[in-house]
Structure formats: C-alpha cells, structure tokens
C-alpha cells in the first residue's frame, strides 16, 4: 500500500467542483493540529465536524457545540495542516437566520483560516446559504440525516425510504446547489437515492452512510481509526484498531514503569 503524497494536490473550490465525475474525493474529520498534519497530504478536504462535541467532549449529541469551541479546534487544525482545504461545521443555532448566519461566518473567517463553512439543511436553508455565498462565504451543504436535527426528529433516522422522501432529498440538493454551495454532504441516505441525488446536481456529493455511488466519502477520524468504542455505525469501516493499540501501548508503558525497564540508561540525562 502506498502511504503518502501519491497524488496530493492542494484543493480549492474550482478543483473540488471540477472533480465531479472525474475523481472520488476523500474527506476526513480532524479536531487538532497533530492529526490534521497526518491527514493533510492524503485527504482532499479536512472537516472540523461538530461531531467533536461527541468524540472529544463526550456529549451525547452535537447540539451543545459552540462557535467558540469550533473556532478553537479549527485554528488547531489550520495550524497543523497549513496546506489543507479546511471546512468548519457551523454549530447548532449559529445560522438561524440570514443575518445571524452571516455575522457568525464573518467571525469564523476573521478568526480562522478555514476555507469554507458547512451548514445542515436543504430547501429550508437555501435562502440562508444564498445570503452567505452572495457575501463571499464558501458553503458546503449537508442534507439527509442531519445530526443537528436529532432532538426534533426523535433520533438518527436513515433517509430516502419513501418516494416522497426521495423527492424531497433531490429538491434539497438542487436548492442547496442553486444557493451557491460548492459541495454537499449526504448522510444516512439509502444508496440508490444517494446515487440519484449525485446525478441530479453538478456539484460533488460527499457521502457518509450513503453507498458507493456518490462523488466522494467522508468519515469521522475517530470512527474509522477505531478510537470511538461506544458503538460502530453500520457504514463505518475500521482501518485501524486504535483503541486496542493505544491500550496495549499504555499497558506496556505501565509495566515498564513498574518493573523499572523504563527509563533505560539511554533515556536518561
Ligand atoms: O460533524 C461531523 O463530523 C460531520 C460528518 C459526519 C459529516 O458532519
């Protein structure tokens, strides 16, 4: 397996849009400088997802993430991955109307080097997305299963199971594209419907739990590297058994401390 820098090219909005039907995009989340640096020349985009509120803060959902918290982590990611195309998730409640959304996005652009923001919502958020893109904010959409709607929807529900929902999702994608988004995350959608969504728009559809026929994939780093032990969603593939490896390493450290094999003569001053 080749490891790094095989076909890395620094991404920008035009390259991302041009990749449609040419190259599958690989997107991964990161929340800190250390991991962002590891991912930067492999992934096409890094998303500072508000999922950090769950995996980093240990909260049950993303809803309590704050703008301050997202800006802090985005700065960490941008510090670690200076060449990456970085997207920041706008947290719950920070884009409730056009003015609030623009004010908060301007704050994000002032305080971070993020390239773009991500907004959850379809047709219902199109006017807000339009207002942002008309004011020079680059927006990635997010439709389908939207984690910020977990309380209002009564859980995380797979979308696209009925004809009506399929048609709604296609309308959502078209509305978000028309509003000027450069790409859309489609989460937790039946794979045949995600394929139709991808065919209905000219911007890349980045799937998560949406099958193989999208224009790219996004995964949460702590899920795909096996660090998040609470549960494994069906769509996640573990590329590393992170939790097991870490525990083994820390156990070895403890045992070395206890039997005084650490530090050795070479490890002292
Ligand atoms: O918050 C996040 O990490 C996300 C991804 C699941 C797409 O929105």
Boltz pocket constraint, residues with backbone or C-beta under 6 A from the ligand:
constraints:
  - pocket:
      binder: B
      contacts: [[A, 29], [A, 47], [A, 48], [A, 49], [A, 50], [A, 51], [A, 52], [A, 89], [A, 185], [A, 187], [A, 208], [A, 218], [A, 220]]
      max_distance: 6.0
